[in-house]
Amino acid sequence: EVPPCAVKDQGYIDPAVPSVNGGIEIQDAQACQNACANVVTCKVFTFYINSGGCWLQGISGEAPKLQEIPGVYSAPREC
């Protein structure tokens, strides 16, 4: 499942998050967004389709810039 506001092949790279912090082998982008919504400091997320890696980002207070990353979904914490 993919959140309605998610974009494909665009995501975030957050210097404040050097390693995956939302889990790996996460079921889908919706589950990753749910994880982000449960973390008060999470502003956006990037979900890697192949690995199921869920990156919770924007923890330093602002979301990093959206950029092209093949094979991901990303979205704000809530649509």
N, CA, C and O atoms as CSV, one atom per row, in Angstrom:
chain,resi,resn,atom,element,x,y,z
A,1,GLU,N,N,0.843,-1.188,0.000
A,1,GLU,CA,C,0.000,0.000,0.000
A,1,GLU,C,C,0.885,1.248,0.000
A,1,GLU,O,O,1.942,1.284,0.630
A,2,VAL,N,N,0.428,2.256,-0.716
A,2,VAL,CA,C,1.191,3.493,-0.864
A,2,VAL,C,C,0.295,4.659,-0.453
A,2,VAL,O,O,-0.841,4.747,-0.919
A,3,PRO,N,N,0.774,5.547,0.401
A,3,PRO,CA,C,-0.042,6.706,0.776
A,3,PRO,C,C,-0.398,7.535,-0.460
A,3,PRO,O,O,0.404,7.624,-1.389
A,4,PRO,N,N,-1.587,8.143,-0.484
A,4,PRO,CA,C,-2.032,8.888,-1.671
A,4,PRO,C,C,-1.126,10.074,-2.022
A,4,PRO,O,O,-1.080,10.493,-3.178
A,5,CYS,N,N,-0.412,10.615,-1.041
A,5,CYS,CA,C,0.436,11.785,-1.303
A,5,CYS,C,C,1.886,11.402,-1.607
A,5,CYS,O,O,2.724,12.276,-1.828
A,6,ALA,N,N,2.183,10.100,-1.618
A,6,ALA,CA,C,3.572,9.671,-1.826
A,6,ALA,C,C,4.014,9.891,-3.267
A,6,ALA,O,O,3.213,9.802,-4.198
A,7,VAL,N,N,5.302,10.179,-3.435
A,7,VAL,CA,C,5.880,10.284,-4.767
A,7,VAL,C,C,6.869,9.142,-4.969
A,7,VAL,O,O,7.555,8.732,-4.033
A,8,LYS,N,N,6.937,8.631,-6.197
A,8,LYS,CA,C,7.842,7.527,-6.503
A,8,LYS,C,C,9.124,8.063,-7.127
A,8,LYS,O,O,9.110,9.057,-7.854
A,9,ASP,N,N,10.234,7.386,-6.831
A,9,ASP,CA,C,11.544,7.718,-7.386
A,9,ASP,C,C,12.029,9.111,-6.971
A,9,ASP,O,O,12.886,9.704,-7.625
A,10,GLN,N,N,11.467,9.616,-5.878
A,10,GLN,CA,C,11.976,10.835,-5.255
A,10,GLN,C,C,11.982,10.607,-3.756
A,10,GLN,O,O,11.059,10.014,-3.197
A,11,GLY,N,N,13.043,11.090,-3.111
A,11,GLY,CA,C,13.141,10.870,-1.679
A,11,GLY,C,C,14.066,11.874,-1.040
A,11,GLY,O,O,14.432,12.885,-1.639
A,12,TYR,N,N,14.435,11.573,0.187
A,12,TYR,CA,C,15.222,12.498,0.993
A,12,TYR,C,C,16.496,11.823,1.460
A,12,TYR,O,O,16.528,10.618,1.707
A,13,ILE,N,N,17.550,12.624,1.578
A,13,ILE,CA,C,18.770,12.168,2.236
A,13,ILE,C,C,19.019,13.165,3.350
A,13,ILE,O,O,19.266,14.345,3.098
A,14,ASP,N,N,18.952,12.687,4.578
A,14,ASP,CA,C,19.038,13.547,5.753
A,14,ASP,C,C,20.374,13.325,6.449
A,14,ASP,O,O,20.622,12.240,6.975
A,15,PRO,N,N,21.243,14.340,6.459
A,15,PRO,CA,C,22.552,14.188,7.109
A,15,PRO,C,C,22.439,13.830,8.594
A,15,PRO,O,O,23.365,13.260,9.171
A,16,ALA,N,N,21.303,14.167,9.206
A,16,ALA,CA,C,21.095,13.855,10.627
A,16,ALA,C,C,20.714,12.391,10.848
A,16,ALA,O,O,20.653,11.931,11.989
A,17,VAL,N,N,20.459,11.660,9.763
A,17,VAL,CA,C,20.069,10.244,9.870
A,17,VAL,C,C,21.037,9.409,9.028
A,17,VAL,O,O,20.749,9.096,7.873
A,18,PRO,N,N,22.189,9.048,9.613
A,18,PRO,CA,C,23.219,8.339,8.841
A,18,PRO,C,C,22.921,6.860,8.596
A,18,PRO,O,O,23.516,6.257,7.703
A,19,SER,N,N,22.015,6.268,9.368
A,19,SER,CA,C,21.677,4.860,9.142
A,19,SER,C,C,20.165,4.687,9.264
A,19,SER,O,O,19.473,5.513,9.858
A,20,VAL,N,N,19.674,3.599,8.690
A,20,VAL,CA,C,18.224,3.375,8.643
A,20,VAL,C,C,17.665,3.317,10.064
A,20,VAL,O,O,18.195,2.598,10.911
A,21,ASN,N,N,16.590,4.075,10.329
A,21,ASN,CA,C,16.100,4.206,11.690
A,21,ASN,C,C,14.628,3.843,11.851
A,21,ASN,O,O,14.076,3.946,12.946
A,22,GLY,N,N,13.986,3.415,10.750
A,22,GLY,CA,C,12.574,3.046,10.839
A,22,GLY,C,C,12.341,1.573,10.595
A,22,GLY,O,O,11.200,1.125,10.482
A,23,GLY,N,N,13.432,0.815,10.513
A,23,GLY,CA,C,13.318,-0.624,10.298
A,23,GLY,C,C,13.631,-1.012,8.866
A,23,GLY,O,O,13.571,-0.192,7.950
A,24,ILE,N,N,13.969,-2.296,8.694
A,24,ILE,CA,C,14.169,-2.847,7.354
A,24,ILE,C,C,13.152,-3.962,7.143
A,24,ILE,O,O,12.582,-4.486,8.100
A,25,GLU,N,N,12.936,-4.311,5.900
A,25,GLU,CA,C,11.914,-5.289,5.540
A,25,GLU,C,C,10.541,-4.842,6.021
A,25,GLU,O,O,9.699,-5.668,6.373
A,26,ILE,N,N,10.320,-3.525,6.035
A,26,ILE,CA,C,9.008,-2.971,6.346
A,26,ILE,C,C,8.073,-3.336,5.192
A,26,ILE,O,O,8.488,-3.365,4.034
A,27,GLN,N,N,6.821,-3.609,5.514
A,27,GLN,CA,C,5.877,-4.154,4.526
A,27,GLN,C,C,5.684,-3.252,3.316
A,27,GLN,O,O,5.775,-3.714,2.178
A,28,ASP,N,N,5.419,-1.973,3.547
A,28,ASP,CA,C,5.142,-1.091,2.415
A,28,ASP,C,C,5.294,0.366,2.843
A,28,ASP,O,O,5.573,0.665,4.004
A,29,ALA,N,N,5.106,1.256,1.886
A,29,ALA,CA,C,5.287,2.680,2.149
A,29,ALA,C,C,4.287,3.206,3.176
A,29,ALA,O,O,4.598,4.120,3.939
A,30,GLN,N,N,3.091,2.627,3.193
A,30,GLN,CA,C,2.087,3.054,4.175
A,30,GLN,C,C,2.544,2.731,5.595
A,30,GLN,O,O,2.369,3.541,6.505
A,31,ALA,N,N,3.126,1.554,5.784
A,31,ALA,CA,C,3.628,1.175,7.103
A,31,ALA,C,C,4.760,2.102,7.535
A,31,ALA,O,O,4.897,2.422,8.716
A,32,CYS,N,N,5.571,2.529,6.566
A,32,CYS,CA,C,6.667,3.451,6.861
A,32,CYS,C,C,6.109,4.823,7.252
A,32,CYS,O,O,6.609,5.461,8.179
A,33,GLN,N,N,5.074,5.271,6.540
A,33,GLN,CA,C,4.448,6.544,6.908
A,33,GLN,C,C,3.834,6.454,8.311
A,33,GLN,O,O,3.919,7.404,9.089
A,34,ASN,N,N,3.222,5.320,8.628
A,34,ASN,CA,C,2.651,5.133,9.964
A,34,ASN,C,C,3.739,5.235,11.027
A,34,ASN,O,O,3.527,5.828,12.085
A,35,ALA,N,N,4.908,4.652,10.742
A,35,ALA,CA,C,6.034,4.716,11.681
A,35,ALA,C,C,6.472,6.165,11.868
A,35,ALA,O,O,6.757,6.594,12.986
A,36,CYS,N,N,6.524,6.915,10.773
A,36,CYS,CA,C,6.904,8.328,10.842
A,36,CYS,C,C,5.904,9.112,11.693
A,36,CYS,O,O,6.295,9.939,12.517
A,37,ALA,N,N,4.629,8.849,11.491
A,37,ALA,CA,C,3.583,9.567,12.225
A,37,ALA,C,C,3.663,9.304,13.726
A,37,ALA,O,O,3.214,10.120,14.532
A,38,ASN,N,N,4.241,8.158,14.097
A,38,ASN,CA,C,4.365,7.798,15.519
A,38,ASN,C,C,5.602,8.370,16.183
A,38,ASN,O,O,5.779,8.216,17.391
A,39,VAL,N,N,6.470,9.033,15.412
A,39,VAL,CA,C,7.688,9.629,15.962
A,39,VAL,C,C,7.537,11.137,15.873
A,39,VAL,O,O,7.443,11.697,14.781
A,40,VAL,N,N,7.514,11.791,17.025
A,40,VAL,CA,C,7.162,13.213,17.059
A,40,VAL,C,C,8.115,14.081,16.236
A,40,VAL,O,O,7.705,15.120,15.720
A,41,THR,N,N,9.387,13.670,16.105
A,41,THR,CA,C,10.366,14.468,15.374
A,41,THR,C,C,10.415,14.168,13.878
A,41,THR,O,O,11.108,14.864,13.136
A,42,CYS,N,N,9.688,13.142,13.422
A,42,CYS,CA,C,9.722,12.756,12.010
A,42,CYS,C,C,8.847,13.685,11.185
A,42,CYS,O,O,7.659,13.847,11.464
A,43,LYS,N,N,9.449,14.299,10.159
A,43,LYS,CA,C,8.697,15.202,9.270
A,43,LYS,C,C,8.331,14.521,7.945
A,43,LYS,O,O,7.236,14.718,7.418
A,44,VAL,N,N,9.262,13.720,7.417
A,44,VAL,CA,C,9.080,13.034,6.137
A,44,VAL,C,C,9.706,11.643,6.248
A,44,VAL,O,O,10.452,11.357,7.184
A,45,PHE,N,N,9.392,10.787,5.280
A,45,PHE,CA,C,10.025,9.470,5.257
A,45,PHE,C,C,10.436,9.121,3.843
A,45,PHE,O,O,9.892,9.654,2.876
A,46,THR,N,N,11.403,8.218,3.728
A,46,THR,CA,C,11.782,7.628,2.450
A,46,THR,C,C,11.755,6.120,2.622
A,46,THR,O,O,12.399,5.580,3.522
A,47,PHE,N,N,11.015,5.445,1.766
A,47,PHE,CA,C,10.854,3.990,1.809
A,47,PHE,C,C,11.508,3.383,0.582
A,47,PHE,O,O,11.147,3.703,-0.551
A,48,TYR,N,N,12.478,2.500,0.816
A,48,TYR,CA,C,13.191,1.827,-0.284
A,48,TYR,C,C,12.450,0.544,-0.638
A,48,TYR,O,O,12.342,-0.369,0.180
A,49,ILE,N,N,11.936,0.484,-1.875
A,49,ILE,CA,C,11.049,-0.594,-2.278
A,49,ILE,C,C,11.731,-1.965,-2.195
A,49,ILE,O,O,11.136,-2.908,-1.675
A,50,ASN,N,N,12.961,-2.094,-2.693
A,50,ASN,CA,C,13.626,-3.409,-2.729
A,50,ASN,C,C,13.978,-3.949,-1.356
A,50,ASN,O,O,13.763,-5.132,-1.090
A,51,SER,N,N,14.513,-3.111,-0.479
A,51,SER,CA,C,14.986,-3.585,0.824
A,51,SER,C,C,13.923,-3.481,1.907
A,51,SER,O,O,14.041,-4.107,2.960
A,52,GLY,N,N,12.883,-2.689,1.650
A,52,GLY,CA,C,11.905,-2.425,2.707
A,52,GLY,C,C,12.461,-1.503,3.774
A,52,GLY,O,O,11.924,-1.433,4.879
A,53,GLY,N,N,13.543,-0.789,3.447
A,53,GLY,CA,C,14.149,0.131,4.410
A,53,GLY,C,C,13.298,1.371,4.586
A,53,GLY,O,O,12.873,1.992,3.612
A,54,CYS,N,N,13.051,1.726,5.841
A,54,CYS,CA,C,12.205,2.868,6.167
A,54,CYS,C,C,13.037,3.910,6.903
A,54,CYS,O,O,13.456,3.700,8.041
A,55,TRP,N,N,13.265,5.023,6.244
A,55,TRP,CA,C,14.070,6.103,6.811
A,55,TRP,C,C,13.149,7.210,7.311
A,55,TRP,O,O,12.379,7.775,6.535
A,56,LEU,N,N,13.225,7.516,8.585
A,56,LEU,CA,C,12.416,8.572,9.199
A,56,LEU,C,C,13.277,9.818,9.255
A,56,LEU,O,O,14.333,9.815,9.888
A,57,GLN,N,N,12.839,10.883,8.601
A,57,GLN,CA,C,13.732,12.003,8.333
A,57,GLN,C,C,13.127,13.349,8.735
A,57,GLN,O,O,11.934,13.454,9.020
A,58,GLY,N,N,13.978,14.366,8.751
A,58,GLY,CA,C,13.561,15.681,9.189
A,58,GLY,C,C,13.635,15.846,10.697
A,58,GLY,O,O,13.034,16.758,11.265
A,59,ILE,N,N,14.383,14.947,11.342
A,59,ILE,CA,C,14.410,14.930,12.805
A,59,ILE,C,C,15.122,16.138,13.416
A,59,ILE,O,O,14.967,16.421,14.604
A,60,SER,N,N,15.901,16.846,12.596
A,60,SER,CA,C,16.598,18.023,13.127
A,60,SER,C,C,15.699,19.253,13.127
A,60,SER,O,O,16.112,20.326,13.567
A,61,GLY,N,N,14.473,19.102,12.633
A,61,GLY,CA,C,13.531,20.214,12.675
A,61,GLY,C,C,13.000,20.635,11.323
A,61,GLY,O,O,11.915,21.211,11.233
A,62,GLU,N,N,13.760,20.352,10.258
A,62,GLU,CA,C,13.221,20.638,8.929
A,62,GLU,C,C,13.523,19.507,7.980
A,62,GLU,O,O,14.531,18.812,8.106
A,63,ALA,N,N,12.623,19.334,7.020
A,63,ALA,CA,C,12.783,18.262,6.052
A,63,ALA,C,C,13.892,18.618,5.070
A,63,ALA,O,O,13.983,19.762,4.626
A,64,PRO,N,N,14.738,17.642,4.728
A,64,PRO,CA,C,15.732,17.887,3.682
A,64,PRO,C,C,15.033,18.084,2.333
A,64,PRO,O,O,13.834,17.841,2.197
A,65,LYS,N,N,15.804,18.524,1.353
A,65,LYS,CA,C,15.254,18.776,0.024
A,65,LYS,C,C,14.936,17.466,-0.688
A,65,LYS,O,O,15.696,16.501,-0.605
A,66,LEU,N,N,13.807,17.444,-1.385
A,66,LEU,CA,C,13.413,16.277,-2.172
A,66,LEU,C,C,14.367,16.133,-3.356
A,66,LEU,O,O,14.674,17.115,-4.033
A,67,GLN,N,N,14.836,14.907,-3.606
A,67,GLN,CA,C,15.722,14.680,-4.743
A,67,GLN,C,C,15.404,13.355,-5.411
A,67,GLN,O,O,14.683,12.523,-4.861
A,68,GLU,N,N,15.949,13.171,-6.603
A,68,GLU,CA,C,15.691,11.938,-7.345
A,68,GLU,C,C,16.458,10.781,-6.738
A,68,GLU,O,O,17.683,10.828,-6.624
A,69,ILE,N,N,15.734,9.741,-6.347
A,69,ILE,CA,C,16.331,8.492,-5.872
A,69,ILE,C,C,15.498,7.365,-6.489
A,69,ILE,O,O,14.348,7.173,-6.095
A,70,PRO,N,N,16.050,6.621,-7.442
A,70,PRO,CA,C,15.271,5.544,-8.063
A,70,PRO,C,C,14.884,4.469,-7.039
A,70,PRO,O,O,15.676,4.126,-6.161
A,71,GLY,N,N,13.668,3.946,-7.159
A,71,GLY,CA,C,13.247,2.807,-6.348
A,71,GLY,C,C,12.782,3.155,-4.939
A,71,GLY,O,O,12.848,2.319,-4.038
A,72,VAL,N,N,12.314,4.382,-4.746
A,72,VAL,CA,C,11.798,4.758,-3.432
A,72,VAL,C,C,10.421,5.390,-3.548
A,72,VAL,O,O,10.007,5.844,-4.615
A,73,TYR,N,N,9.724,5.405,-2.418
A,73,TYR,CA,C,8.552,6.257,-2.220
A,73,TYR,C,C,8.879,7.179,-1.075
A,73,TYR,O,O,9.586,6.791,-0.145
A,74,SER,N,N,8.374,8.396,-1.129
A,74,SER,CA,C,8.529,9.293,0.004
A,74,SER,C,C,7.286,10.161,0.131
A,74,SER,O,O,6.530,10.347,-0.823
A,75,ALA,N,N,7.098,10.682,1.331
A,75,ALA,CA,C,5.933,11.525,1.608
A,75,ALA,C,C,6.128,12.205,2.956
A,75,ALA,O,O,7.007,11.825,3.728
A,76,PRO,N,N,5.304,13.214,3.236
A,76,PRO,CA,C,5.284,13.776,4.587
A,76,PRO,C,C,4.710,12.772,5.590
A,76,PRO,O,O,4.181,11.728,5.208
A,77,ARG,N,N,4.823,13.102,6.861
A,77,ARG,CA,C,4.347,12.195,7.921
A,77,ARG,C,C,2.857,11.899,7.806
A,77,ARG,O,O,2.411,10.803,8.147
A,78,GLU,N,N,2.087,12.875,7.325
A,78,GLU,CA,C,0.682,12.597,7.029
A,78,GLU,C,C,0.258,13.311,5.755
A,78,GLU,O,O,0.765,14.385,5.434
A,79,CYS,N,N,-0.660,12.713,5.046
A,79,CYS,CA,C,-1.116,13.267,3.763
A,79,CYS,C,C,-2.124,14.386,3.989
A,79,CYS,O,O,-2.620,14.973,3.027
